[in-house]
């Protein structure tokens, strides 16, 4: 949110290094500004431009203190000012580290909104067309394990023998003799399996669809892409393309159909997916070690010759404290006269003097409020797959986790990463085809839904047990940098 001539502010706080990195982006290039002055105080930073015509004050005393004699790595380039300041308050021999109450690797469970035994009509999310003739009541709604696991071990999901499972129980034995293909399974007509963020159903549920190239499924009414058909008789459908209606809601007006998951926000689901993937696969993070983690997101456009796109993401820091300009709060403008109460307003006796003596121009002072955010610092790159060496190298690396996502989620992720990459200058954010960005994990899927009615604005360093930080997520417009 721009304030005056300042477009963006990002502050990286590193408590263990006792330092803070500042990245301040202006709306104008510095070759167009006569002078810029930075005043440092233990609890604030004041930036003055154009002979003190404008002043911007960033108060940080509620979060950390600054050692004013330790400014280093000063960079003034294009429309950015970047520098580093120590936060040790003149003392190097000891430090007090805050207790990190936030754990980026907490247990994350993907929950489905559908209920067992309730009749649902599966409809297209675009036109509302019924995708099958009769409503269906799912007897089993189960989350799928990772695609990297052997499907022969998915005992809970098997249904080839009556002994393999009971309601809510998991079998400890597989029956490969009862199934000619033990490493593949087909959901029964009353089964719904789901993963992040898709559903796997029996092909018999979809009669009113159009099949192209024996694989790609489209709505027969509006031709919206729904998902793909598999050889074992199941279909994989993306969450944003489906809606579920109960029989009594089908004829009603102004009814909000139930979605497969609790939110249809593609960006929020992507942030949740990254956190869940890190939690499921990066075991060293449970030991308190900093994770260096690689994820490759795959998106294939429908069609026989559908284009294949990859988003490569390497997580450099899974739990980084950053500060950004507070959203929804306007800067407080004030003048130098209002700051000094000793100056009295001009009286009537001075009116004649004002005609001949021009009054000095009072500087405009703006206070910039910042909020703390928990982020993942990532290096990312996206492009169309064209036998590029970097893509083949990542695909062959056993330490890289591959995740398939929908086109809508892919676009939302790229928009968000590109926008947050602009917080730092180009010389700091680009390296060997990769770009630096920040993925906000302050707002999670569970937290956003649980606290949708209540936003808290609390300083974590001064709160007691039970207080939590305000949550916020921003969406920006699509901007493709690959071209």
C-alpha positions in Angstrom: 0.0 0.0 0.0 1.8 3.2 -1.2 2.2 6.1 1.3 3.2 9.3 -0.4 6.3 8.6 -2.4 7.0 5.3 -0.7 5.6 2.3 -2.5 6.8 -0.6 -0.4 8.6 -1.3 2.8 10.0 -4.7 3.8 12.1 -5.4 6.9 13.7 -8.7 7.6 14.3 -9.3 11.3 17.0 -11.9 12.2 16.9 -12.2 16.1 19.8 -14.7 16.2 22.0 -12.6 14.0 20.9 -9.5 15.9 20.3 -7.6 12.7 17.5 -6.2 10.5 17.6 -5.7 6.7 15.6 -2.8 5.3 14.3 -2.6 1.8 12.4 0.6 1.0 11.0 1.2 -2.5 10.1 4.7 -3.7 7.7 5.7 -6.5 10.4 7.9 -8.1 14.0 7.1 -9.1 16.6 8.8 -7.0 18.0 10.7 -10.0 14.8 12.7 -9.9 15.2 13.5 -6.2 17.5 16.3 -5.1 18.4 14.8 -1.7 17.5 12.0 0.7 18.3 11.9 4.4 18.0 9.0 6.8 17.8 9.7 10.5 18.2 6.8 12.9 16.9 6.6 16.4 16.7 3.5 18.7 12.9 3.2 18.1 12.3 4.7 14.7 13.7 5.6 11.3 12.9 9.0 9.7 13.4 9.5 5.9 13.4 13.1 4.6 13.4 14.0 0.9 13.5 17.2 -1.2 15.0 19.6 1.4 12.8 18.2 4.1 9.6 18.8 2.1 8.4 15.3 3.0 9.3 13.2 6.0 8.4 9.5 6.6 8.7 8.0 10.0 8.7 4.3 10.6 8.3 3.4 14.3 9.8 0.1 15.3 10.2 0.4 19.1 7.3 -1.9 19.8 9.1 -4.8 17.9 12.8 -4.3 18.3 15.5 -1.6 19.1 18.1 -0.3 16.7 21.8 0.3 17.3 22.1 3.6 15.4 25.9 3.4 14.9 25.9 0.2 12.9 24.3 1.0 9.6 26.0 -1.0 6.8 25.5 -2.4 3.3 23.9 0.8 2.2 22.6 0.6 -1.4 20.8 3.4 -3.3 19.9 2.2 -6.7 17.0 3.1 -9.1 14.1 3.7 -6.7 15.4 1.5 -3.8 17.2 2.2 -0.5 18.6 -0.9 1.2 20.7 -1.1 4.4 21.4 -3.2 7.4 21.3 -2.3 11.1 22.2 -4.2 14.2 19.6 -4.7 16.9 21.8 -5.6 19.8 21.5 -2.2 21.6 25.3 -1.8 21.9 25.8 -5.2 23.6 27.5 -8.1 21.8 28.4 -10.3 24.8 24.9 -11.5 25.5 21.5 -11.6 23.9 17.9 -12.4 24.8 16.1 -14.5 22.2 12.3 -14.4 22.0 10.5 -17.7 22.4 9.2 -18.7 19.0 5.6 -19.8 19.7 4.9 -20.3 16.1 5.9 -23.6 14.5 5.9 -23.7 10.8 5.7 -27.5 10.8 2.6 -28.0 12.9 0.3 -30.9 12.0 -1.8 -29.8 9.1 -4.8 -31.9 8.1 -6.8 -31.3 4.9 -10.5 -31.6 5.7 -13.4 -32.2 3.3 -16.7 -30.4 3.8 -18.9 -33.2 2.5 -20.7 -35.5 4.9 -21.1 -39.2 4.7 -24.6 -40.6 3.9 -25.9 -37.3 2.5 -27.2 -37.2 -1.0 -25.3 -34.8 -3.2 -25.7 -33.7 -6.8 -22.3 -33.0 -8.5 -22.5 -29.8 -10.6 -20.2 -27.7 -12.7 -19.0 -24.6 -10.8 -19.2 -22.5 -13.9 -22.7 -23.1 -15.3 -24.3 -25.2 -12.6 -25.0 -28.1 -14.9 -25.6 -31.5 -13.3 -22.7 -33.8 -14.2 -24.7 -37.0 -13.4 -28.3 -38.2 -13.5 -29.0 -39.3 -9.9 -27.8 -37.9 -6.6 -25.2 -39.9 -4.8 -24.6 -40.5 -1.1 -20.9 -41.2 -0.3 -20.3 -43.9 2.3 -16.6 -43.3 2.5 -14.8 -40.0 2.2 -11.1 -40.5 2.7 -8.0 -38.4 2.2 -5.5 -39.9 -0.2 -1.9 -40.5 1.0 1.0 -39.0 -0.9 1.4 -40.0 -4.6 5.0 -40.9 -3.7 3.8 -43.8 -1.6 3.1 -47.3 -2.9 -0.6 -47.5 -3.6 -0.4 -51.2 -2.6 -0.1 -50.0 1.0 -3.3 -47.9 0.9 -5.2 -50.4 3.0 -7.9 -48.0 4.1 -8.9 -47.2 0.5 -9.1 -50.8 -0.8 -12.5 -52.4 -1.4 -11.7 -55.6 -3.3 -12.5 -57.9 -0.3 -15.0 -57.4 2.5 -12.4 -58.2 5.1 -10.0 -55.4 4.2 -11.9 -52.6 6.0 -14.7 -51.7 8.2 -16.1 -48.3 8.9 -13.4 -46.2 10.3 -10.9 -49.0 10.5 -7.7 -49.8 8.6 -6.6 -53.2 7.5 -3.0 -54.3 8.1 -3.0 -56.8 5.3 -3.3 -56.3 1.6 -5.1 -58.7 -0.7 -3.1 -58.6 -3.9 -4.6 -61.9 -5.0 -8.1 -60.5 -5.1 -7.0 -57.6 -7.4 -5.2 -58.2 -10.7 -3.5 -54.8 -10.4 -2.5 -54.4 -6.7 -0.8 -51.1 -7.3 -3.9 -49.4 -8.8 -7.3 -49.1 -7.3 -10.7 -47.8 -8.5 -13.0 -46.0 -6.1 -16.4 -47.7 -5.6 -19.5 -45.8 -6.7 -20.0 -44.6 -3.1 -16.4 -43.6 -2.5 -14.9 -40.2 -2.6 -11.1 -39.8 -2.2 -9.5 -36.4 -2.0 -6.1 -34.9 -2.0 -4.6 -31.4 -2.2 -6.7 -30.0 -3.9 -8.6 -32.5 -6.0 -11.2 -35.3 -5.8 -11.0 -38.9 -7.1 -14.4 -40.4 -8.1 -15.7 -43.4 -9.9 -16.2 -42.7 -13.6 -19.9 -43.8 -13.4 -20.8 -40.6 -11.6 -20.1 -38.4 -14.7 -22.5 -39.0 -17.5 -23.0 -35.4 -18.7 -19.4 -34.7 -19.6 -17.5 -34.5 -22.8 -14.3 -36.6 -23.1 -11.5 -35.5 -25.4 -8.4 -37.6 -26.4 -9.7 -40.3 -24.1 -8.4 -38.4 -21.1 -9.6 -34.8 -20.6 -13.0 -34.2 -19.2 -15.1 -31.1 -20.0 -18.6 -29.9 -18.9 -21.1 -30.8 -21.7 -22.9 -27.6 -21.2 -20.2 -24.8 -21.0 -17.1 -26.9 -21.9 -15.3 -25.9 -18.7 -12.3 -28.2 -18.1 -13.0 -30.5 -15.1 -10.1 -32.9 -14.8 -8.7 -36.1 -16.3 -9.9 -39.6 -16.7 -7.6 -42.5 -15.6 -7.3 -45.9 -17.1 -8.6 -47.7 -14.0 -12.0 -46.2 -14.3 -11.6 -43.3 -11.9 -11.5 -39.6 -12.6 -9.4 -36.8 -11.0 -11.3 -33.5 -10.8 -9.9 -30.2 -9.6 -11.7 -28.7 -6.6 -12.5 -25.3 -8.2 -14.4 -26.9 -11.0 -16.9 -28.8 -8.8 -19.8 -27.9 -6.6 -22.1 -30.1 -4.5 -25.8 -29.5 -4.0 -28.2 -31.3 -1.6 -31.6 -32.4 -3.1 -33.6 -29.9 -1.1 -31.3 -27.0 -2.4 -31.5 -27.9 -6.0 -34.8 -26.0 -6.7 -34.1 -23.1 -4.4 -32.8 -19.7 -5.5 -29.8 -17.9 -4.0 -28.3 -21.1 -2.6 -24.6 -21.3 -2.1 -23.5 -24.8 -3.2 -21.0 -26.6 -1.0 -17.4 -26.8 -2.3 -15.2 -29.7 -1.8 -13.0 -27.8 0.7 -13.6 -25.0 3.1 -12.3 -22.2 0.8 -12.0 -21.7 -2.9 -9.3 -19.1 -2.6 -6.5 -20.4 -4.8 -3.8 -18.4 -3.2 -4.8 -19.4 0.3 -4.9 -23.0 -0.7 -1.5 -22.8 -2.3 0.0 -21.3 0.9 -1.5 -24.2 2.8 -0.2 -26.7 0.3 3.3 -25.5 0.6 3.2 -25.6 4.4 1.7 -29.1 4.3 4.3 -30.4 1.9 7.1 -29.0 4.0 5.5 -30.6 7.1 5.1 -34.0 5.5 8.5 -34.4 3.8 11.1 -32.2 5.5 11.9 -34.3 8.6 14.9 -32.4 9.6 12.7 -29.4 10.4 11.2 -31.4 13.3 14.7 -31.6 14.8 15.0 -27.8 14.8 17.4 -27.6 11.9 16.8 -25.0 9.2 15.2 -26.7 6.2 16.6 -26.4 2.6 13.7 -27.8 0.7 12.8 -28.1 -3.0 9.4 -28.4 -4.5 8.4 -28.6 -8.1 4.8 -27.7 -9.0 3.5 -29.2 -12.3 0.6 -27.7 -14.3 -0.6 -29.3 -17.6 -3.1 -27.5 -19.8 -5.8 -29.7 -21.2 -5.5 -31.0 -24.8 -3.7 -33.8 -26.6 -0.7 -31.5 -27.0 -1.3 -29.6 -23.8 1.5 -27.4 -22.6 3.4 -28.4 -19.5 4.6 -25.7 -17.1 6.8 -26.1 -14.0 7.2 -23.9 -11.0 10.5 -24.6 -9.2 10.6 -23.4 -5.6 13.5 -23.7 -3.1 12.7 -22.7 0.4 15.6 -20.8 1.9 14.0 -19.9 5.3 10.8 -21.6 6.4 10.0 -19.2 9.3 11.2 -15.7 8.7 9.9 -12.6 10.5 9.3 -9.7 8.1 7.5 -6.3 8.5 5.3 -4.7 5.9 3.2 -1.6 5.6 -0.1 -2.1 7.4 -3.0 -2.5 5.1 -6.1 -0.5 5.4 -4.6 2.2 7.5 -3.9 5.6 6.0 -0.7 7.5 6.9 -1.1 10.2 9.5 -0.2 13.6 8.0 1.1 16.3 10.3 3.1 19.5 9.9 6.0 20.8 11.9 3.8 23.4 13.6 1.6 20.8 15.1 4.6 18.8 16.4 5.9 21.8 18.4 3.2 23.1 20.8 5.4 26.0 21.9 4.8 27.7 18.5 1.7 29.9 18.8 -0.7 30.6 16.0 -0.2 34.0 14.3 -2.3 36.8 15.8 -4.0 39.6 14.0 -1.1 42.0 14.7 1.1 39.9 12.5 -1.2 39.9 9.5 0.5 42.9 8.0 3.9 41.3 8.2 2.6 38.2 6.5 1.8 40.2 3.4 5.5 41.1 2.8 7.2 38.0 4.4 6.3 34.6 2.9 5.8 31.9 5.5 8.2 29.0 5.2 6.8 25.8 3.6 5.9 23.3 6.3 7.1 19.7 5.6 4.6 17.0 5.3 5.2 14.3 7.9 3.7 10.8 7.4 3.8 8.0 9.9 4.2 4.5 8.4 2.7 1.7 10.4 4.0 -1.8 9.9 2.8 -5.3 10.8 4.7 -8.4 11.5 4.3 -11.3 9.1 5.5 -14.9 9.2 6.9 -15.8 5.8 8.9 -18.4 3.9 11.8 -16.9 2.0 12.0 -18.7 -1.4 13.8 -18.8 -4.6 11.5 -19.6 -7.5 11.4 -20.0 -11.3 8.6 -20.9 -13.7 8.6 -21.6 -17.4 7.2 -24.0 -20.0 8.8 -27.4 -20.1 11.0 -27.6 -23.2 13.7 -30.1 -22.2 15.6 -27.5 -20.3 18.5 -28.9 -18.2 17.3 -27.3 -15.0 13.9 -29.0 -15.1 15.4 -32.4 -15.9 17.9 -32.0 -13.1 15.1 -31.2 -10.6 12.9 -34.0 -11.8 15.7 -36.6 -11.4 16.7 -35.3 -7.9 15.3 -37.7 -5.3 15.2 -34.9 -2.7 12.7 -32.9 -4.8 9.0 -33.3 -4.1 6.7 -33.1 -7.2 3.2 -31.8 -6.7 0.5 -31.4 -9.5 -1.7 -28.4 -9.2 -4.5 -26.8 -11.3 -4.0 -24.0 -13.7 -6.0 -21.6 -11.5 -3.7 -22.3 -8.5 -0.6 -22.1 -10.7 -1.5 -18.6 -11.9 -2.4 -17.4 -8.5 0.9 -18.6 -7.1 2.9 -17.0 -9.9 1.1 -13.7 -9.5 1.7 -13.6 -5.8 5.4 -14.6 -6.0 6.1 -12.0 -8.7 4.4 -9.3 -6.8 6.3 -10.0 -3.6 9.6 -10.3 -5.5 9.4 -6.5 -6.1 10.0 -5.8 -2.4 13.8 -6.2 -3.1 15.9 -4.6 -5.8 16.8 -6.6 -8.9 20.4 -7.0 -8.0 19.3 -8.9 -4.8 16.4 -10.9 -6.2 17.8 -12.5 -9.4 20.3 -15.3 -9.5 20.9 -17.9 -12.2 17.4 -17.6 -13.6 15.7 -17.8 -10.1 14.0 -14.9 -8.4 13.7 -14.2 -4.6 10.3 -13.8 -3.1 8.4 -14.2 0.2 5.4 -16.5 0.8 3.2 -15.3 3.6 2.3 -18.1 6.0 0.8 -15.8 8.7 -2.6 -16.6 7.4 -3.3 -20.3 7.1 -6.3 -22.2 5.9 -7.4 -23.1 9.4 -6.6 -19.7 11.0 -8.4 -17.7 8.3 -11.6 -19.7 8.7 -11.5 -19.8 12.5 -10.9 -16.1 12.8 -12.9 -14.7 9.9 -15.0 -12.7 12.4 -12.2 -11.4 14.5 -8.9 -9.7 13.6 -6.4 -9.1 16.3 -3.7 -6.4 16.1 -1.4 -7.4 18.9 2.4 -7.1 19.4 3.7 -10.6 19.9 6.7 -9.4 21.9 4.5 -7.9 24.6 1.5 -10.2 24.7 0.7 -12.8 27.3 -0.1 -16.4 26.6 -3.1 -16.9 24.4 -2.7 -13.8 22.2 -2.4 -14.2 18.5 -1.3 -12.0 15.7 -3.6 -10.5 13.1 -3.9 -12.3 9.8 -4.0 -10.8 6.4 -3.5 -12.0 2.8 -3.3 -9.9 -0.3 -4.1 -10.6 -3.9 -2.5 -8.8 -6.9 -3.1 -8.8 -10.6 -1.6 -11.3 -12.9 1.7 -10.3 -14.4 3.7 -12.7 -16.5 7.5 -12.2 -16.3 8.4 -15.2 -18.4 7.7 -13.3 -21.7 
